[in-house]
Amino acid sequence: MSDGIDGREMLIVTGMSGAGRSTVANALEDLGWYVVDNLPPQMLRPLVDLGAHTGEAFPKIAAVVDVRGGKLFADAQQLVGELRESSDARLVFLDATDAVLVRRFEQVRRPHPLQGDGTLLDGILAERARMAGLREQSDLVIDTSDLNIHQLATRVGELFGEESAPRSSSP
């Protein structure tokens, strides 16, 4: 993947709850990225501006944005779109099949953030509807249905680690 403005890189990581956002955030941190988890979309622009003013301190910044922001998430698609128009920010969307997401939530015995009084599948379907616009405008969709956490971390390393950066060839 190409470097952003002045060699800095900005990733926005989003996707379905249970699809691996935390695993991706941890893997990016292990690769030297500065990661902010559960960032309200309204804070994306200030984060990009902070990165621009810190120079070399934060050359790689990743922000994890998800539906846990509740009402703050309502403008996410518009805010992410505006940010991508004015910067080299890339959007990564994590997805998995409904059946896999149900299994993952059942394994950890946690309710889905949008489940409310409905079923787990109701929450997943509501989130899928809310996230559809961001998925459509993403630069990269990673389907984690067939990946365990180690395989997902390896995939992140392949995509966003130093060894994945383009290098000039020497004669």
C-alpha positions as YAML, in Angstrom:
chain: A
units: angstrom
residues:
- id: 1
  name: MET
  ca: [0.00, 0.00, 0.00]
- id: 2
  name: SER
  ca: [1.21, 3.49, -0.69]
- id: 3
  name: ASP
  ca: [2.36, 5.98, 1.87]
- id: 4
  name: GLY
  ca: [0.08, 8.85, 2.78]
- id: 5
  name: ILE
  ca: [0.88, 12.52, 2.93]
- id: 6
  name: ASP
  ca: [4.56, 13.18, 3.78]
- id: 7
  name: GLY
  ca: [5.15, 9.46, 4.38]
- id: 8
  name: ARG
  ca: [2.41, 9.26, 7.03]
- id: 9
  name: GLU
  ca: [-0.28, 6.64, 6.76]
- id: 10
  name: MET
  ca: [-3.84, 6.78, 8.06]
- id: 11
  name: LEU
  ca: [-6.14, 3.79, 8.31]
- id: 12
  name: ILE
  ca: [-9.75, 3.77, 9.38]
- id: 13
  name: VAL
  ca: [-10.69, 0.29, 10.53]
- id: 14
  name: THR
  ca: [-14.35, -0.57, 10.84]
- id: 15
  name: GLY
  ca: [-16.67, -3.46, 10.24]
- id: 16
  name: MET
  ca: [-19.03, -5.87, 11.86]
- id: 17
  name: SER
  ca: [-18.90, -6.51, 15.60]
- id: 18
  name: GLY
  ca: [-17.24, -9.88, 16.06]
- id: 19
  name: ALA
  ca: [-15.36, -9.71, 12.75]
- id: 20
  name: GLY
  ca: [-11.98, -9.00, 14.33]
- id: 21
  name: ARG
  ca: [-11.53, -5.25, 14.83]
- id: 22
  name: SER
  ca: [-9.75, -5.77, 18.17]
- id: 23
  name: THR
  ca: [-7.45, -8.36, 16.63]
- id: 24
  name: VAL
  ca: [-6.60, -6.00, 13.78]
- id: 25
  name: ALA
  ca: [-6.01, -3.13, 16.23]
- id: 26
  name: ASN
  ca: [-3.64, -5.28, 18.30]
- id: 27
  name: ALA
  ca: [-1.81, -6.51, 15.20]
- id: 28
  name: LEU
  ca: [-1.37, -2.95, 13.93]
- id: 29
  name: GLU
  ca: [0.00, -1.87, 17.32]
- id: 30
  name: ASP
  ca: [2.47, -4.76, 17.17]
- id: 31
  name: LEU
  ca: [3.55, -3.42, 13.76]
- id: 32
  name: GLY
  ca: [4.27, 0.02, 15.21]
- id: 33
  name: TRP
  ca: [1.03, 1.78, 14.32]
- id: 34
  name: TYR
  ca: [-0.50, 4.29, 16.74]
- id: 35
  name: VAL
  ca: [-4.00, 2.88, 17.24]
- id: 36
  name: VAL
  ca: [-7.03, 4.61, 18.70]
- id: 37
  name: ASP
  ca: [-9.92, 2.22, 19.41]
- id: 38
  name: ASN
  ca: [-13.62, 3.12, 19.60]
- id: 39
  name: LEU
  ca: [-12.99, 6.59, 18.22]
- id: 40
  name: PRO
  ca: [-16.14, 8.62, 17.58]
- id: 41
  name: PRO
  ca: [-16.18, 9.48, 13.85]
- id: 42
  name: GLN
  ca: [-16.30, 13.19, 14.77]
- id: 43
  name: MET
  ca: [-12.77, 12.82, 16.15]
- id: 44
  name: LEU
  ca: [-11.24, 11.49, 12.92]
- id: 45
  name: ARG
  ca: [-10.33, 14.92, 11.53]
- id: 46
  name: PRO
  ca: [-8.67, 16.08, 14.79]
- id: 47
  name: LEU
  ca: [-6.70, 12.80, 14.85]
- id: 48
  name: VAL
  ca: [-5.47, 13.36, 11.28]
- id: 49
  name: ASP
  ca: [-4.57, 16.96, 12.17]
- id: 50
  name: LEU
  ca: [-2.69, 15.78, 15.26]
- id: 51
  name: GLY
  ca: [-0.74, 13.33, 13.15]
- id: 52
  name: ALA
  ca: [0.17, 16.10, 10.72]
- id: 53
  name: HIS
  ca: [1.48, 18.29, 13.53]
- id: 54
  name: THR
  ca: [3.55, 15.60, 15.25]
- id: 55
  name: GLY
  ca: [5.78, 14.92, 12.29]
- id: 56
  name: GLU
  ca: [7.71, 11.71, 12.77]
- id: 57
  name: ALA
  ca: [6.12, 10.92, 16.16]
- id: 58
  name: PHE
  ca: [3.08, 9.22, 14.60]
- id: 59
  name: PRO
  ca: [3.93, 8.16, 11.04]
- id: 60
  name: LYS
  ca: [1.25, 5.43, 11.02]
- id: 61
  name: ILE
  ca: [-2.13, 6.07, 12.63]
- id: 62
  name: ALA
  ca: [-5.11, 3.73, 12.70]
- id: 63
  name: ALA
  ca: [-8.53, 4.61, 14.07]
- id: 64
  name: VAL
  ca: [-11.07, 1.91, 14.91]
- id: 65
  name: VAL
  ca: [-14.60, 3.17, 14.38]
- id: 66
  name: ASP
  ca: [-17.69, 1.09, 15.13]
- id: 67
  name: VAL
  ca: [-21.35, 1.19, 16.10]
- id: 68
  name: ARG
  ca: [-20.58, 1.29, 19.82]
- id: 69
  name: GLY
  ca: [-20.57, 5.06, 19.40]
- id: 70
  name: GLY
  ca: [-24.39, 5.00, 19.31]
- id: 71
  name: LYS
  ca: [-25.71, 8.38, 18.18]
- id: 72
  name: LEU
  ca: [-22.15, 9.50, 17.45]
- id: 73
  name: PHE
  ca: [-22.03, 6.85, 14.71]
- id: 74
  name: ALA
  ca: [-24.98, 8.31, 12.79]
- id: 75
  name: ASP
  ca: [-22.76, 10.62, 10.69]
- id: 76
  name: ALA
  ca: [-19.92, 8.12, 10.27]
- id: 77
  name: GLN
  ca: [-20.32, 7.50, 6.55]
- id: 78
  name: GLN
  ca: [-20.41, 11.22, 5.73]
- id: 79
  name: LEU
  ca: [-17.48, 12.06, 8.04]
- id: 80
  name: VAL
  ca: [-15.33, 9.22, 6.73]
- id: 81
  name: GLY
  ca: [-16.14, 10.26, 3.15]
- id: 82
  name: GLU
  ca: [-15.15, 13.87, 3.83]
- id: 83
  name: LEU
  ca: [-11.90, 12.77, 5.46]
- id: 84
  name: ARG
  ca: [-11.02, 10.50, 2.56]
- id: 85
  name: GLU
  ca: [-11.63, 13.34, 0.08]
- id: 86
  name: SER
  ca: [-9.19, 15.62, 1.90]
- id: 87
  name: SER
  ca: [-6.50, 13.10, 2.89]
- id: 88
  name: ASP
  ca: [-4.96, 9.79, 1.90]
- id: 89
  name: ALA
  ca: [-6.85, 7.93, 4.62]
- id: 90
  name: ARG
  ca: [-7.76, 4.37, 3.67]
- id: 91
  name: LEU
  ca: [-10.84, 2.54, 4.89]
- id: 92
  name: VAL
  ca: [-10.60, -1.12, 5.87]
- id: 93
  name: PHE
  ca: [-13.83, -3.03, 6.51]
- id: 94
  name: LEU
  ca: [-13.90, -6.32, 8.42]
- id: 95
  name: ASP
  ca: [-16.76, -8.68, 7.69]
- id: 96
  name: ALA
  ca: [-17.85, -12.26, 8.34]
- id: 97
  name: THR
  ca: [-20.92, -14.30, 7.59]
- id: 98
  name: ASP
  ca: [-23.91, -13.99, 9.90]
- id: 99
  name: ALA
  ca: [-23.47, -17.62, 11.01]
- id: 100
  name: VAL
  ca: [-19.84, -17.01, 11.98]
- id: 101
  name: LEU
  ca: [-20.71, -13.80, 13.84]
- id: 102
  name: VAL
  ca: [-23.46, -15.61, 15.77]
- id: 103
  name: ARG
  ca: [-21.02, -18.39, 16.69]
- id: 104
  name: ARG
  ca: [-18.36, -15.91, 17.83]
- id: 105
  name: PHE
  ca: [-20.83, -14.00, 20.02]
- id: 106
  name: GLU
  ca: [-22.14, -17.24, 21.51]
- id: 107
  name: GLN
  ca: [-18.59, -18.33, 22.33]
- id: 108
  name: VAL
  ca: [-17.82, -15.16, 24.29]
- id: 109
  name: ARG
  ca: [-21.34, -14.97, 25.76]
- id: 110
  name: ARG
  ca: [-21.67, -11.26, 25.17]
- id: 111
  name: PRO
  ca: [-24.68, -9.50, 23.70]
- id: 112
  name: HIS
  ca: [-24.39, -7.79, 20.35]
- id: 113
  name: PRO
  ca: [-24.21, -3.97, 20.78]
- id: 114
  name: LEU
  ca: [-27.40, -3.51, 18.71]
- id: 115
  name: GLN
  ca: [-29.26, -6.56, 19.99]
- id: 116
  name: GLY
  ca: [-31.42, -4.75, 22.54]
- id: 117
  name: ASP
  ca: [-34.37, -6.95, 23.47]
- id: 118
  name: GLY
  ca: [-34.16, -8.84, 20.16]
- id: 119
  name: THR
  ca: [-32.12, -11.85, 19.16]
- id: 120
  name: LEU
  ca: [-28.42, -11.93, 18.42]
- id: 121
  name: LEU
  ca: [-29.21, -12.25, 14.71]
- id: 122
  name: ASP
  ca: [-31.50, -9.17, 14.94]
- id: 123
  name: GLY
  ca: [-28.53, -7.17, 16.26]
- id: 124
  name: ILE
  ca: [-26.24, -8.45, 13.52]
- id: 125
  name: LEU
  ca: [-28.76, -7.60, 10.81]
- id: 126
  name: ALA
  ca: [-29.32, -4.11, 12.23]
- id: 127
  name: GLU
  ca: [-25.58, -3.51, 12.30]
- id: 128
  name: ARG
  ca: [-25.15, -4.85, 8.77]
- id: 129
  name: ALA
  ca: [-27.77, -2.33, 7.57]
- id: 130
  name: ARG
  ca: [-26.04, 0.55, 9.39]
- id: 131
  name: MET
  ca: [-22.62, -0.43, 8.10]
- id: 132
  name: ALA
  ca: [-23.61, -1.02, 4.45]
- id: 133
  name: GLY
  ca: [-22.55, 2.44, 3.27]
- id: 134
  name: LEU
  ca: [-19.12, 2.24, 4.89]
- id: 135
  name: ARG
  ca: [-18.59, -1.24, 3.48]
- id: 136
  name: GLU
  ca: [-19.39, 0.07, -0.01]
- id: 137
  name: GLN
  ca: [-16.89, 2.93, 0.21]
- id: 138
  name: SER
  ca: [-14.09, 0.85, 1.74]
- id: 139
  name: ASP
  ca: [-10.74, 0.41, 0.04]
- id: 140
  name: LEU
  ca: [-10.34, -3.11, 1.38]
- id: 141
  name: VAL
  ca: [-12.84, -5.65, 2.71]
- id: 142
  name: ILE
  ca: [-11.38, -8.50, 4.72]
- id: 143
  name: ASP
  ca: [-13.72, -11.45, 5.20]
- id: 144
  name: THR
  ca: [-12.63, -13.06, 8.45]
- id: 145
  name: SER
  ca: [-15.15, -15.93, 8.33]
- id: 146
  name: ASP
  ca: [-12.47, -18.56, 7.73]
- id: 147
  name: LEU
  ca: [-9.65, -16.89, 9.70]
- id: 148
  name: ASN
  ca: [-8.66, -17.45, 13.31]
- id: 149
  name: ILE
  ca: [-7.06, -14.59, 15.25]
- id: 150
  name: HIS
  ca: [-3.52, -15.72, 14.34]
- id: 151
  name: GLN
  ca: [-4.33, -15.93, 10.63]
- id: 152
  name: LEU
  ca: [-5.99, -12.51, 10.76]
- id: 153
  name: ALA
  ca: [-2.96, -10.99, 12.51]
- id: 154
  name: THR
  ca: [-0.70, -12.53, 9.87]
- id: 155
  name: ARG
  ca: [-2.89, -11.08, 7.11]
- id: 156
  name: VAL
  ca: [-2.65, -7.63, 8.73]
- id: 157
  name: GLY
  ca: [1.13, -7.98, 8.82]
- id: 158
  name: GLU
  ca: [1.17, -8.87, 5.13]
- id: 159
  name: LEU
  ca: [-0.99, -5.87, 4.26]
- id: 160
  name: PHE
  ca: [0.32, -3.19, 6.61]
- id: 161
  name: GLY
  ca: [3.71, -4.28, 7.92]
- id: 162
  name: GLU
  ca: [7.02, -2.76, 6.83]
- id: 163
  name: GLU
  ca: [7.76, -5.68, 4.56]
- id: 164
  name: SER
  ca: [4.54, -4.94, 2.64]
- id: 165
  name: ALA
  ca: [5.65, -1.38, 1.82]
- id: 166
  name: PRO
  ca: [6.82, -0.88, -1.75]
- id: 167
  name: ARG
  ca: [10.59, -0.85, -2.05]
- id: 168
  name: SER
  ca: [12.77, 0.48, -4.78]
- id: 169
  name: SER
  ca: [14.70, -2.22, -6.52]
- id: 170
  name: SER
  ca: [18.46, -2.05, -6.56]
- id: 171
  name: PRO
  ca: [20.48, -2.98, -9.65]
...
